[in-house]
Amino acid sequence: MKKLLLSFILLAVTPLAWAQEIFEVKGIIFNQSKQRVGDVKIENQRNGKSATSDQWGTFSIEVMVGDSLFFKKEGFQDAAKLISTKQNMVIYLNQGITLNEVTVKEKSKAAEQKEVLDDYRAKGIYFNGSPPLLFSIFHPLSAIHELVSKDAANAKRFSNYISRENAQTAVDVKFNKRLILEHTTIKEENVAEFMYYYRPSAEVVAKWNQYDNIRYIQDSYKKFVKEKSERDSLEEIK
């Protein structure tokens, strides 16, 4: 039994050591009317590298198989795309929705995530590359496939991406421009700077109730005002 478990552990570690090829993927971005969309920000969630589509909607960015690209543009819903092959891509962005409909947007994102995971399930990847012990004992061949296949490695990477993405979405729900403007006297042109310096962590936000949420925004704004005043005074002296 110990030898079997050791073999599974070794098989699980080996794929992580395999070199992944970096290559350039190109694509074109359209809206729902099949018109090209320029000035879309594309970000590789693995390494943080980004690119922007040109006026014809075309873009190129360095990736590896298993990476996830995130597409953002004001007025459109965010989109995510998993890199599963070296083929160039065609991306369609849906028109944006109002703040009152933000829940609908998040449901759409959850549906997209589920669709990708369901695709892995169809390939025999049920535990995102980390099968439990009992499954490994009673289904050894399936467990080996779950541990060593490229699909398993990609599923695990995408599952980790979902966890990070959903954690940041939870922060966005409780720390956003609408709430900040509603509960402080901040000028609109200073909101972006305030959000950059005082964005809370996902771990902290998870423990908040509504009162904690508002109190954090207001207390942080007081600190922001004081620090901004000090920075402005130093600039005047210079």
C-alpha positions in Angstrom: 0.0 0.0 0.0 2.8 2.4 0.9 4.5 1.7 -2.4 1.3 2.4 -4.3 0.8 5.7 -2.5 4.4 6.6 -3.1 4.0 5.8 -6.8 1.0 8.1 -7.0 2.9 10.9 -5.3 5.8 10.6 -7.7 3.4 10.5 -10.7 1.7 13.7 -9.4 4.9 15.6 -9.0 6.5 14.6 -12.3 4.2 16.6 -14.6 5.1 19.8 -12.6 8.7 19.3 -13.7 7.9 19.0 -17.4 8.9 22.0 -19.4 6.0 23.9 -20.9 6.6 25.6 -24.3 6.0 29.3 -24.5 4.5 30.5 -27.8 2.7 33.5 -29.2 -1.0 33.2 -29.8 -2.8 35.7 -32.0 -6.5 36.5 -32.2 -9.3 38.8 -33.3 -12.0 40.3 -31.0 -15.6 40.9 -32.2 -18.7 42.2 -30.5 -22.1 40.5 -30.9 -22.7 42.3 -34.2 -19.5 40.8 -35.5 -17.8 44.2 -35.6 -14.1 44.3 -34.5 -13.4 45.7 -31.1 -10.3 47.6 -30.4 -8.6 48.8 -27.1 -9.5 45.5 -25.3 -7.1 44.7 -22.5 -5.9 41.0 -22.5 -4.2 39.7 -19.4 -2.5 36.3 -18.9 -3.6 35.2 -15.4 -0.5 33.0 -14.9 2.3 35.5 -15.5 0.5 38.9 -15.4 1.6 39.8 -18.9 -0.8 41.9 -20.9 -1.6 43.2 -24.3 -4.2 45.5 -26.0 -6.1 44.8 -29.2 -5.5 47.4 -32.0 -8.1 49.3 -33.9 -8.9 46.2 -36.0 -9.5 44.1 -32.9 -6.3 42.0 -33.4 -3.9 41.1 -30.7 -1.0 38.8 -29.8 0.4 37.6 -26.5 2.8 35.0 -25.1 1.2 32.0 -23.5 1.6 28.3 -22.5 -1.0 25.6 -22.9 -3.1 25.7 -19.8 -2.9 29.5 -19.4 -6.1 31.5 -19.0 -6.5 34.9 -20.8 -8.8 37.5 -19.3 -10.5 40.1 -21.7 -11.7 43.5 -20.3 -13.1 46.6 -21.9 -15.4 49.2 -20.5 -19.0 48.7 -21.8 -18.5 45.0 -22.3 -18.8 42.0 -20.1 -15.4 40.5 -19.0 -14.5 37.2 -20.7 -12.0 34.4 -20.0 -10.4 31.9 -22.4 -8.5 28.8 -21.6 -5.5 28.1 -23.9 -5.8 24.4 -24.8 -4.0 24.3 -28.2 -1.6 26.5 -30.3 -4.4 27.6 -32.6 -5.2 31.3 -33.0 -8.4 32.6 -31.5 -11.6 34.4 -32.3 -13.1 36.1 -29.3 -16.7 37.5 -29.0 -17.5 40.0 -26.2 -21.0 40.6 -25.0 -22.3 44.1 -24.4 -22.0 45.3 -20.8 -24.8 45.6 -18.3 -25.8 48.1 -15.6 -24.7 48.0 -12.0 -28.1 46.8 -11.0 -27.6 43.7 -13.1 -24.2 42.8 -11.8 -25.6 39.5 -10.3 -26.6 38.4 -13.8 -23.1 39.0 -15.0 -21.6 36.9 -12.2 -24.0 34.1 -13.0 -22.8 34.2 -16.6 -19.1 34.0 -15.4 -20.0 31.1 -13.2 -21.7 29.4 -16.1 -18.6 29.8 -18.2 -16.4 28.4 -15.5 -18.7 25.4 -15.2 -18.7 24.8 -18.9 -14.9 24.5 -18.9 -14.9 22.2 -15.9 -17.6 20.0 -17.5 -15.4 19.7 -20.6 -12.7 18.2 -18.3 -15.2 15.9 -16.7 -16.0 14.6 -20.2 -12.3 13.8 -20.6 -12.3 11.7 -17.4 -10.9 14.4 -15.1 -13.2 14.5 -12.1 -11.0 15.8 -9.3 -9.0 18.5 -11.1 -5.8 16.5 -11.0 -6.0 15.5 -7.3 -7.9 12.3 -6.9 -8.7 11.2 -3.3 -7.1 8.1 -1.8 -10.2 5.8 -2.0 -10.7 6.7 -5.6 -7.1 5.9 -6.4 -7.3 2.5 -4.7 -10.5 1.4 -6.4 -9.9 3.0 -9.7 -6.1 3.0 -10.2 -6.1 3.5 -14.0 -8.5 6.4 -13.8 -6.4 7.8 -10.9 -3.2 7.6 -13.0 -4.9 9.4 -15.9 -6.1 12.0 -13.4 -2.6 12.5 -12.1 -0.3 12.5 -15.1 -2.3 13.6 -18.2 -1.9 17.0 -19.6 -5.7 17.5 -19.3 -5.3 16.9 -15.5 -2.6 19.4 -15.2 -4.6 22.0 -17.2 -7.7 21.2 -15.1 -5.8 21.8 -11.9 -4.4 25.1 -13.2 -7.8 26.3 -14.3 -9.4 25.2 -10.9 -6.7 27.3 -9.1 -7.5 30.2 -11.5 -11.2 30.0 -10.6 -10.5 30.1 -6.9 -8.4 33.2 -7.3 -10.8 34.9 -9.7 -13.9 34.2 -7.5 -12.0 35.4 -4.4 -11.3 38.7 -6.2 -14.9 38.9 -7.4 -16.0 38.7 -3.7 -13.7 41.7 -3.0 -15.2 43.7 -5.9 -18.7 43.1 -4.5 -17.8 44.8 -1.2 -15.2 47.3 -2.3 -16.3 49.1 -5.5 -16.8 52.6 -6.8 -20.5 52.7 -6.1 -20.1 51.9 -2.4 -17.2 54.2 -2.0 -19.0 57.2 -3.5 -22.2 56.3 -1.5 -20.4 56.2 1.9 -17.7 58.9 1.6 -17.3 62.4 0.3 -14.5 61.5 -2.0 -14.2 63.2 -5.4 -14.8 60.9 -8.3 -11.4 61.6 -9.8 -9.7 60.3 -6.6 -11.6 57.0 -6.4 -9.2 55.0 -8.6 -6.2 56.1 -6.4 -8.1 55.3 -3.2 -9.1 51.8 -4.5 -5.5 51.1 -5.5 -4.0 51.9 -2.1 -6.8 50.5 0.2 -8.1 47.4 -1.7 -8.7 44.7 1.0 -7.6 41.1 0.8 -10.0 38.3 -0.1 -9.3 36.7 3.3 -10.3 39.9 5.2 -13.5 40.5 3.1 -14.7 37.0 3.7 -15.2 37.8 7.4 -17.1 41.1 6.9 -20.8 41.8 7.5 -22.4 44.9 6.1 -21.4 47.0 9.0 -17.7 45.9 8.7 -17.8 46.7 5.0 -19.0 50.3 5.4 -16.8 50.9 8.4 -13.7 49.8 6.5 -14.5 52.1 3.6 -15.1 55.1 5.9 -12.0 54.5 8.1 -9.8 53.9 5.1 -11.1 57.1 3.5 -10.1 59.1 6.6 -6.6 57.7 6.3 -6.5 58.4 2.6 -7.5 62.1 3.1 -4.8 62.5 5.8 -2.1 60.9 3.7 -3.1 62.7 0.5 -2.9 66.0 2.4 0.6 65.2 3.6 1.7 64.2 0.1 0.3 67.4 -1.3 2.1 69.5 1.3 5.4 67.8 0.5 4.9 68.5 -3.2 4.4 72.2 -2.4 7.6 72.3 -0.4 9.5 70.8 -3.3 
